[in-house]
């Protein structure tokens, strides 16, 4: 969806497709940090005892 909205924006200059692109990007970034349990100021630590 992100690639499509960017390509559509690049071809047409449609502002709504650019806003969709930015919304998808923001949503993806928030899922990445929530999925691993990281906040803005936390550091990912290596797992111990995992083989």
Backbone as CSV, one residue per row, in Angstrom:
resi,resn,N_x,N_y,N_z,CA_x,CA_y,CA_z,C_x,C_y,C_z
1,UNK,0.828,-1.185,0.000,0.000,0.000,0.000,0.877,1.254,0.000
2,UNK,1.991,1.195,0.744,2.887,2.343,0.813,3.489,2.644,-0.564
3,UNK,3.974,1.624,-1.241,4.578,1.823,-2.564,3.550,2.330,-3.565
4,UNK,2.349,1.768,-3.518,1.306,2.193,-4.444,0.957,3.670,-4.245
5,UNK,0.761,4.067,-2.983,0.367,5.449,-2.735,1.480,6.417,-3.143
6,UNK,2.748,6.028,-2.955,3.843,6.899,-3.367,3.902,7.011,-4.896
7,UNK,3.786,5.881,-5.584,3.831,5.900,-7.045,2.667,6.710,-7.616
8,UNK,1.497,6.553,-7.031,0.328,7.305,-7.486,0.547,8.803,-7.276
9,UNK,1.100,9.159,-6.107,1.399,10.563,-5.840,2.424,11.106,-6.832
10,UNK,3.473,10.313,-7.104,4.522,10.755,-8.016,3.974,10.989,-9.427
11,UNK,3.026,10.162,-9.831,2.465,10.301,-11.177,1.427,11.415,-11.282
12,UNK,0.622,11.586,-10.238,-0.510,12.504,-10.328,-0.339,13.790,-9.533
13,UNK,0.487,13.766,-8.485,0.613,14.927,-7.612,-0.563,15.072,-6.660
14,UNK,-1.345,14.008,-6.516,-2.523,14.023,-5.650,-2.099,14.086,-4.183
15,UNK,-2.511,15.133,-3.494,-2.109,15.352,-2.100,-2.654,14.261,-1.186
16,UNK,-3.860,13.796,-1.430,-4.439,12.754,-0.575,-3.640,11.456,-0.634
17,UNK,-3.078,11.126,-1.781,-2.261,9.914,-1.867,-0.963,10.097,-1.078
18,UNK,-0.425,11.319,-1.051,0.759,11.586,-0.242,0.429,11.462,1.249
19,UNK,-0.708,11.977,1.653,-1.118,11.863,3.051,-1.329,10.405,3.444
20,UNK,-1.868,9.610,2.532,-2.018,8.181,2.788,-0.650,7.526,2.949
21,UNK,0.282,7.880,2.099,1.646,7.361,2.183,2.255,7.658,3.559
22,UNK,2.128,8.899,4.014,2.685,9.283,5.308,1.982,8.567,6.461
23,UNK,0.671,8.378,6.356,-0.080,7.681,7.406,0.357,6.216,7.504
24,UNK,0.520,5.566,6.378,0.970,4.167,6.366,2.375,4.079,6.953
25,UNK,3.243,5.012,6.609,4.602,5.038,7.139,4.596,5.225,8.657
26,UNK,3.780,6.134,9.137,3.699,6.378,10.581,3.131,5.171,11.316
27,UNK,2.117,4.549,10.744,1.509,3.358,11.342,2.518,2.218,11.394
28,UNK,3.280,2.026,10.320,4.276,0.962,10.272,5.354,1.188,11.315
29,UNK,5.809,2.408,11.459,6.834,2.722,12.458,6.338,2.475,13.872
30,UNK,5.082,2.792,14.160,4.546,2.580,15.498,4.394,1.095,15.792
31,UNK,4.058,0.298,14.795,3.936,-1.145,14.999,5.304,-1.759,15.247
32,UNK,6.340,-1.314,14.561,7.675,-1.853,14.739,8.150,-1.708,16.176
33,UNK,7.944,-0.552,16.786,8.414,-0.353,18.149,7.501,-1.029,19.162
34,UNK,6.218,-1.078,18.902,5.291,-1.728,19.822,5.486,-3.243,19.780
35,UNK,5.731,-3.800,18.614,5.872,-5.249,18.464,7.056,-5.793,19.241
36,UNK,8.133,-5.039,19.333,9.301,-5.505,20.069,9.330,-4.960,21.488
37,UNK,8.331,-4.175,21.862,8.230,-3.672,23.225,9.187,-2.539,23.530
38,UNK,9.555,-1.771,22.520,10.487,-0.674,22.733,9.764,0.651,22.719
39,UNK,10.187,1.530,23.578,9.717,2.901,23.542,10.743,3.754,22.821
40,UNK,10.574,5.050,22.866,11.513,5.940,22.185,12.893,5.958,22.840
41,UNK,12.942,5.780,24.157,14.213,5.914,24.852,14.777,4.583,25.346
42,UNK,14.200,3.480,24.942,14.665,2.169,25.384,15.586,1.560,24.339
43,UNK,16.456,0.686,24.782,17.410,0.031,23.897,17.101,-1.457,23.851
44,UNK,17.186,-2.040,22.674,16.942,-3.472,22.537,18.149,-4.227,23.077
45,UNK,17.900,-5.185,23.967,18.958,-5.974,24.558,18.939,-7.385,23.970
46,UNK,20.095,-8.026,23.866,20.118,-9.394,23.333,19.460,-10.357,24.313
47,UNK,18.822,-11.381,23.755,18.181,-12.402,24.579,19.244,-13.333,25.157
48,UNK,19.075,-13.689,26.408,20.025,-14.596,27.055,19.397,-15.972,27.133
49,UNK,20.204,-17.005,26.916,19.723,-18.369,27.037,18.906,-18.874,25.872
50,UNK,18.848,-18.147,24.802,18.103,-18.574,23.616,19.089,-19.208,22.665
51,UNK,18.806,-20.440,22.281,19.710,-21.155,21.386,19.140,-21.265,20.016
